[in-house]
């Protein structure tokens, strides 16, 4: 890999999320729950961002984005679509309620693979360490007050929710980091969608087969 740009003084800093997005039906079902949290418990941020399952959360300068995209493009060609099975609700008390992923091991293994490939690109920026998700989940509400959490969790901990979708790719989104805390955070914008094809893995296996039988 070429050396990464180092002129940070005039470079724009962004927060990036690499995520799985549910299909249309599952998205609508989860969005309805998020809106209920907004309306019933006054969790104003709950419906602000579309339903998603975060794989990596990190900060990086815009000049590095081209290297990031190239690496993710290459990675996505070696990954097959992944089923995501959702069941029931979980908590990170006293501030977050989420939908549980019951087949999270496969997703965690994918994140570990991406971490090893992306390590030269995704680094600690201005004390912001990259977060690689080891416990896959789909957030319903975060940043809740203790009162909001104590009201919502008893009502939702036994609620049933089952859904599944096929993660056929991953989405990279970003928002600009403001220079002062007085400025509200910008909305996320789409950088690129990376389709999982598994073609690179297939070619690798084919080459191994041909080498063994050549």
Beta strands, then each sheet from edge to edge (+ up, - down):
strand 1: 13-20
strand 2: 53-61
strand 3: 82-92
strand 4: 96-101
strand 5: 131-132
strand 6: 137-141
strand 7: 162-167
strand 8: 169-176
strand 9: 189-195
sheet 1: 5+ 2- 1+ 8- 9+
sheet 2: 6+ 4- 3+ 7-
end
